[in-house]
Amino acid sequence: MKAIIASAIGLAMAGASFAATLEVDQARSRIQVDAKATGHAFTGTLAKYTAVVSGDGKSLAPSGFNLAWSFKDLDSADAKRDKEMIKWLGGGDPKGSFKFIKSWTDSKGATQAQGTITINGVSKTISFPYTAKRDGEWVTIDGKASLDYQNFSLPIIRSMAVMTVDPKLVVRFHVVGKVK
């Protein structure tokens, strides 16, 4: 009888969820911003950031995803453009952040996340689709969110009266880490 009870408890524990944190590997991860401008497009890659990710280690349901960065670490592969971006954001060392609020599965079966993003001192709630996959101790989280920089009290970017950067941006992320 004790063996049956022990087996039942063991099976229940094996099927139970467990809280976990994700140790993000920045070398294997990417956070990028896609922008379109008159006559061309460009991508900025966030070279450095702080990410604190937690959730259920079995189901991969998130309980937290906090991201913080300096815009000085957003590299568009054009030093002059990067310098102008910092001026456009008010100079100094402008920061940004994202804080996870909740997730759900929509009517089409896609997993959605909601969070608060703060840019230029303005916070907005955004929602976007994402996927999370586990392979052994590694978890990969992929997704993309659309933003309009005008919603963060930032002016339209114009240069030489003809070049304009579209205010609609796409943020793509591929976050890889080990479950701890």
C-alpha positions in Angstrom: 0.0 0.0 0.0 2.8 2.4 0.9 4.4 1.7 -2.5 1.2 2.5 -4.3 0.8 5.8 -2.4 4.5 6.7 -3.0 4.1 5.9 -6.8 0.9 8.1 -7.0 2.7 11.0 -5.2 5.7 10.5 -7.6 3.5 10.6 -10.7 1.6 13.6 -9.4 4.9 15.5 -8.7 6.3 14.5 -12.1 3.2 16.0 -13.9 3.1 19.1 -11.7 4.4 22.4 -12.9 7.4 24.1 -11.3 8.6 27.6 -11.1 11.7 28.4 -13.0 13.8 31.3 -14.1 15.5 31.7 -17.5 19.2 32.6 -17.6 19.2 34.5 -20.8 22.2 33.9 -23.2 22.7 37.2 -24.9 25.1 35.7 -27.4 22.4 33.4 -28.7 19.6 36.0 -28.3 18.5 38.9 -30.5 16.3 41.9 -29.9 15.9 44.0 -33.1 13.9 47.0 -34.3 12.9 47.2 -38.0 12.3 50.7 -39.4 11.4 52.0 -42.8 12.5 55.3 -44.2 12.0 57.1 -47.5 13.9 54.9 -50.0 15.3 52.4 -47.6 14.8 50.3 -44.5 17.2 49.5 -41.6 17.4 47.3 -38.5 18.7 48.3 -35.1 20.1 45.5 -32.9 20.1 45.9 -29.1 23.7 44.9 -28.2 23.2 44.8 -24.5 20.2 44.7 -22.1 19.0 43.3 -18.8 16.4 40.6 -18.9 14.7 38.8 -16.0 12.5 36.0 -17.1 10.4 33.6 -15.0 7.6 31.2 -15.4 6.4 27.6 -15.3 9.3 25.3 -16.3 7.0 22.7 -17.6 4.2 24.5 -19.5 6.4 27.5 -20.3 3.6 29.9 -19.1 5.4 33.2 -18.2 5.0 34.8 -14.8 7.5 37.6 -15.5 9.5 39.1 -18.3 11.2 42.4 -17.4 13.6 43.9 -19.9 15.6 47.1 -19.5 18.0 48.8 -22.0 19.9 51.9 -22.9 19.2 53.3 -26.4 23.0 53.9 -26.6 23.2 50.1 -27.0 20.8 50.1 -30.0 23.1 49.7 -33.1 21.7 50.5 -36.5 25.1 49.9 -38.3 25.3 53.6 -39.0 27.1 55.7 -36.3 25.7 59.0 -37.5 22.1 57.7 -37.4 22.7 56.2 -33.9 24.0 59.6 -32.7 21.0 61.4 -34.2 18.7 58.9 -32.5 20.1 59.7 -29.1 19.5 63.4 -29.8 16.0 62.7 -31.0 15.4 60.9 -27.7 16.5 63.9 -25.7 20.2 63.3 -25.4 22.1 61.9 -22.5 21.6 58.2 -21.9 17.9 57.5 -22.7 16.5 54.3 -21.3 13.7 51.9 -22.2 11.9 49.1 -20.5 9.3 46.4 -20.9 7.3 44.7 -18.0 5.2 41.6 -18.6 1.6 41.8 -17.4 -0.2 38.6 -18.6 -0.5 36.0 -21.3 -3.3 34.1 -22.9 -4.2 31.9 -25.9 -6.5 33.6 -28.4 -9.4 32.1 -30.4 -7.0 31.0 -33.2 -4.7 29.1 -30.7 -1.9 31.7 -30.8 -0.2 32.6 -27.5 -0.4 36.3 -26.8 1.5 38.5 -24.2 0.6 41.9 -22.8 3.0 44.2 -21.1 4.0 47.8 -20.5 6.7 49.4 -22.6 8.3 52.7 -21.5 10.1 54.9 -24.0 10.9 58.6 -23.6 9.3 58.5 -20.2 6.0 57.4 -21.7 4.4 54.1 -20.8 2.0 52.2 -23.0 0.4 48.8 -22.8 1.0 46.6 -25.8 0.0 43.1 -26.8 1.7 40.7 -29.3 2.0 37.1 -30.3 4.9 34.9 -29.1 6.0 31.3 -29.0 8.0 29.5 -26.4 9.7 26.2 -27.0 11.8 24.0 -24.7 14.6 21.6 -25.8 16.2 20.0 -22.7 17.4 22.8 -20.4 17.2 25.4 -23.2 14.1 27.6 -23.8 13.6 29.8 -26.9 11.0 32.6 -26.9 10.2 34.3 -30.3 7.8 37.1 -31.1 7.3 40.5 -32.6 5.5 43.6 -31.6 4.4 46.6 -33.6 4.9 50.1 -32.2 4.2 53.7 -33.3 7.0 55.9 -31.9 4.6 58.9 -32.0 2.6 57.2 -29.1 5.7 57.9 -27.0 5.6 61.7 -27.5 8.4 61.5 -30.1 8.2 63.6 -33.3 8.3 62.3 -36.8 11.9 62.0 -38.0 12.5 64.1 -41.1 15.8 64.9 -42.7 16.6 67.2 -45.7 12.8 67.8 -46.1 12.4 64.6 -48.1 13.5 61.7 -46.0 11.1 60.5 -43.3 11.3 57.6 -40.9 7.9 55.8 -40.8 6.6 56.0 -37.2 5.5 52.4 -37.4 8.3 50.1 -36.1 8.5 46.3 -35.6 10.4 44.9 -32.6 11.5 41.3 -33.1 12.9 39.2 -30.4 14.5 35.8 -30.2 15.4 35.1 -26.5 17.3 32.0 -25.7 18.2 30.8 -22.2 18.8 28.0 -19.8 16.1 27.0 -17.3 17.3 27.4 -13.7 
